[in-house]
Amino acid sequence: MTSTETAGLLPEKVRWAAPGSISEALAGHRNSLGVIRLVLATMVIFDHAFPLGGFGPNPSLGWSRGQESIGGFAVAGFFAISGYLIAKSGLNSDVVQFLWRRVLRIFPAFWLVLLVGAAIVGPIAWTVSGRSLSSYLTFGPGGPVAYVISNADLTMRQWGIHDIFIETPYGQVVDGSVFNGSLWTLVYEFGCYLIIALFVLFGILRRARLVVVGVTVFYFIMEIVSIVAPGTAGQVFPNFGDGYTLKLGLIFLIGSCIALYSKEIVFHDGLALLSMVVVIATLRTGGWTVIGYPAFAYVLLWFAARLPKSMQWIGAKNDYSYGMYVYGFLVQQSTAALGLYKLGYLPWVAITIAIAAGCAWVSWHAVEKHALALKDWGPGRGVRYWYESFLGWVRAIRGRRARPAADAGAKPDLDVG
């Protein structure tokens, strides 16, 4: 009996074999990327609980020799997964479709959380302190209107409203009002989207993958330069003066490279184990952002394929991870203002996770999924559709103009009967 015939007689669990490549392992929705992103968002809440609840220094910084906190670790994971998924999306769309879908994914929920802070949380906190609602609604700097408008493009220019939350443990540390400290990463995320948009525009993702590798290597070299000679990377390329532009861009591009070469990159448990060792070693000894990033990206994708199939439904249809991330900090500040942090670290974190999860549920079902339903509408139809529609309109107009002239030159149909 041949091996093929034998395989046909074996139960599915016995004859299942590891996929040969990353592409095969993560094909379609047969992965747990949704649950991993949800876990990463929750990790950020655990991280922020230390400064927001006044629980002292974050111990995770000590575990990594000051290289990364558990929240930074989670954000790096977000960017690695995002780089993988966004590059895959870019392969299947033109630049107009790509940008339209990215705007729909990130902006509506972002605008909503700004409005929730300014129109719900702010007024409640203000009036509870014994002040009138009319004194809250101001249009100048520091007020609720300025909070929404000045931050609407993802760049956080105003962190708080008036003096709300200034009495919280975190407010005392920064001596100011901060509503949502998690939102700072979104402008970097969208900046990475724009890099992919340029690749899509020039057909690089499909026809010149090595260009993406070259750009990633450039980021890699600049990160090494920034470690060896701090400040030098910013002199070479001004945008790299902001270290987050470099670090987050690097791990995003690493995820993108894995996406572009996903059919060639081997999916193997042994390689995943080696990558885990590299991640732990670099966090403990150094080189996390240089050697650790590629290994970390591989580990995340390996977990996405290897976690039990029973988890694959999480995030496949309803993705609450973005909502969990953007509401976590706001919920923590709001509950800290109520004094709930005095219950202790773990009880307070559990409460904030539950409330943030509820906010994420509302955000998804009220705004996010409806926005994403428009992904094939308008600009989402793509350049080809609108170009052909334009040509159709031009032909129709020319046709209408040509008919009267043709009719004028025709002989009348005389009735001689």
N, C-alpha and C positions, 0 to 999 in steps of 0.2 A: 504493500500500500504506500502511495506517495505521501510526502509531507503535507501536500495540499489536501489530499483526501482525509488524512488524519486530523488536520485542523478543522475540517468541516464537521467532524464527529465530536470535537471537544466543546464543552460549554464556553460561553463567551468570556467569562472571567479568566478561564485558564489560557485561552488562546490569545488574549489581548497582549499586545506588545507595545513598548514605548514608541511614540512617534519619532520619525527620523530627523525632523527639523522643527524649529520654533514655529514655523508657519503651520505645519500639520498639527502640532500640539495645541495651538490656540485658534484653530480654524473656527470661523463663525462665532456662535455664542457658547461653544463648548469650552468655557474657561471660567475662572473665578476672579476675573479682574474687578468685577463689581464689588465683591465682598472685601477684596484687598483694599480698594480705595476707601470703603467705608471704615475699615479698621484704621487706615492711615489718618482719616479725618478725626476719629475718636482719639488717636494718639496725641493729636494736637491739643485736644481739650485737656488730657492728662498733663501735658507739658505746661500749658498756660495756667493751670491751677496753682502752680507754685508762686509765681509773681502776683497773680490776681487775688489769691487768697492769703497772701502773706505767709507762706509756709517755708520761707527761707530759700537758700540757693538750690538750683535744680541739680539733683544728684547725677543725672545722666551726663552732665558736662564733665564730671569727674571720671566717669567710666570711659569717656572718649578723649581724655587729656585736653579738654576744652575745645575739641574740634567741632562737636555737634551735640545738640540737645536732642531729646527724643522727638520734639516738635520739628526741628530742622531735619532730622532723619526722615520723618513722615513727609515733609514738604519735598525733599529730594525724591522720595518714592513717587509722589504725585507727578513730578515733572518727568521722571523716567517713563512712567506708564503713559502719560500724556504725549510724550514724544513719540512713543510707539504707535499709539492710536491715531494721533493727528497726521503722522506721515502716511499711515494706511489710508486715511481719509483723503489726503492730498493726491494719492495715486488714482483715486476714482472720481475726481472732480476737476473742473477747470477753476481758475482763480476766483471768478465771481461767485460760483457755487461755494467754494471753499470759505471765502471770507464771510459770505452771508450766513453759512451754518455755524461758523465760529462766533459771530456776533450774537446769533440766536441762543447759543449755548451759554455764553458768559454774561451778557449784559442784562437781560430781563430780570434774572434772579438777583443780580447785583443791585440794580435799581430798586428792586423790591425791599431788600434788606436795608438800604439807605432810608427808604420811606418808612419802614417799620421803626427804625431808630428815631427818626425825626418826628413822625406823626403819632406814634403809639408809646414807645418807651420813654421818649423825652418828656412829653406832656404829663404822663403819669408820675414820673420821678419829680418833675418840677412842682406839680400841684401837691404831691404828698409832703413836700418840704414846706408847705404853707404859703406858697407864692401863687399869684393869680395867673390864669392861663393867658390873659392878654399880654402880660409882661414876658411870657415865654416866646410868643410869636413875633419875632423881630426879623428884619430883612438885612441887617448889617452883618459884618464879619463876626463869626462866633455863634451866630444864630442858626435855627433849624433850616431855614431856606438856603442859607449859604452852605450849610453842611451837605445838602443834597446836590446843589448845583456845582459847587467847587470840586466835588469828588466824582461827578457823573461820568467822567471819561476814564475811570479806573485809577487815576493818579490821586492818592490821598493827600489832600492839601489841608484839610481840617479834620482833626481826629475826633473832636468832641463837640458838644453843644453847651454853651454858657459854662457853668461850673458844675454841671451834673456829673456825678460819680467821682468828684474830687475827694470825697471823704472815704472812698473805698481804699483798701490796702494798696492797690496799684496806683490809684489817683494820688495818694500821699507820696509814693515813690517818685512819680513823674511830675508831681505838682501841677496837675492839669486834668482836663476832662478827656477821656478816651472812651469812645463807644465800641469800636470794633477794630482791634489791632490785627486781626487776621487778614484783613482785606488788602494789605500791602503787596501780597504776592501776585495779585491778579494782573497788575500792569506788566509784570515780568512774564507771566503766562501768555498774555496777549502779544507781547513783544516777540516771544518764540513763535507764535502763530504767524506773525508777519514774516519771519524768516522763511517758514515753510511756504507761505504765500508767494514769495519771490521764487522759490524753487519750482512751484507749480506754474507760475507765469512763464518761466523760461523752459519748461519741460524737463527740468533737471531730474526730478524724481523718477521719471520713466526712462530717460535716455542718457543720463550722465550721473549715475549714482555716486561715482567717485568724487564728484564735486562736493557732495554732502559730507563724505568722509574727509575730504581736504579741509572743509570749514570746521569740522569737528576736531581735527588734528590741530588746527590753528587755535581753537579755544583751549585745547589740551595744553599746548605749548605756553599760551598766555597764562594759564592757571599755574603752571610750574614757575614761570617768571614771577608771578605775583607772590608766590611762596618764598622763592629765593631772594627776590629783591622787591619788597612791598612798595607799591606805588608806581613801579616801572610799567606795568601793563596799561595803566591809565595814560601814560605818556605816549605809548605806542598807538593805542586806540582809545580815544577819550571816553567812550561808553564803558570801557572796562575799569574806569575810575571807580565805578560802583561795583563792588565785589560781587554783589548778588546777580548782576547782569551776566557776569562771567561764569559763576558757579552754577546757577540755575540753567543758564543757556547751555552749558557743557553737558549736564546730565540729560537735559531735554534732547539734545542732538545725539547723544549716545543711544537713547531710546529710539530715535528716528533711524539711526544707522541699523540698529537691530531689525527694525521693521522692513527696511529696504532690502536687507540681506537675510530675511527670515527663512527663505527657502534653502539658503546655503549654510546657515548657522545650525550646528548640531544641537539637538535637544537630548541631554544625557544626564542621568542622575549623578554620575561621578563628577561631571563638570560643574553641576550645581553645588555639590558638596565642597569641591575645591573653591568655588566662588564664595561660599559661606565662610570658609576659613580665611579667605582674603579679606572679606568685609570685617570680620572680627579682628583680624591682625592689624589692619590699617586703622581701625578705630582705637585700638589699644596702643599702637606704637607710632602712628603717623602715616600720612599719605592717603588719607580717606578720600579727598576730592580728586586725587590723581589716579590711584590704583583701585581704590574702593568703589568709585562710581560705576565703572563698567561691570564689576562683579555684582554689585548691588542690583543693577538693572536686570542682569541675567537671573539672579535669585528670585526677584519679584515675578518675572515671567514664568519661571519654573514652577513657583508656587501656584500661579494662576492656572497652570495646566495640571498640577499634581493634587491639589486639594480635592476632597471628595466631591463626586458629581452632585451630591445632594445640596451643595452650596452654590452651584452654578446659576440657579435661578435668581440669586440675590444680585440686584443691580442690572439684570439682563433686560427687564421690562421697566422697572421703576428705579431710577438712579437717585438715591438720597444722599450720596456722598458729598456733592457740591453744597447742598443745603446744610448738611451737618457742619461742614467747614465754615461757611460764611455766617452761621448763626451761633456757633459755639462761643466765641469771645463775647458777643453781645449778651447772651444768656448768662455767662459767668459774671460779667460786670453787673448785670441787673440783679442777680441773686446775691452777689457780694454786697450790694447796696442794702439789701434786706437783712444782711447779717448771717446768711445761711452758711457762709464759710466757717462760722464758729462751731458748726456741727462736727468739723473734722475733715481732713483731706478726702478720704474715700467716700463718706456719705454725701459730701457736697458735690464731688465729681459725679457720683451716680445720679444725683438730682439734675445736675446741669446736662448730662448726657441724655436723660429722659426728655427734658424740655426741648433741648436742641433737636432731638429726633422728631419730636412733634412739629417743631417749626420747619424742619426739612421736609416732612410729609406734606405740610400745607404748601410750602414753596413749590414742590414738585407738581402736585396735583392742581394747584391754582394757577401757576405761571409757567414753570419750566417745560412740562410736557406739551402744553398748548403752543408755546413758542417753537419748540422743536417740530411740531406738526406742520409748521410753515416752511420747513427746510427745502421743499420742492416747489415752493410758491414764489412768484416774482423773480428776484435775482437767482433763486435756487434752481430755476429752469436751465440756467447756464448760458454761456456766451453764444453757442451755436443756435440755440432756440431763438434768442432775441435777434441775432444777426439774420437768421432766415425769416423771422417775422418782419424785420425791417425791410428786407428785400421784397417780401410779399406786399407790404404797404406801398412801397415805391412803385411796383408793377401795377398795383390797383389804381394808384393815382394817375400814372401815365396812361393806363387803359381808359380811364374816364375822360381824360383830356383828348385822347385820340378819336373817340367815337363821334363827337359832334362834327369834327372836320370830315370824317369819312361819310357821315350821313348827308352833309351839305353837298358833297360831290356826286351823290347818287341820283339817278334819274327817277322822277316820280312815277309811281305805278298808276297809269291812267286806265280808267274804266271806259271801254269803248263799246260796251255791250248795248 
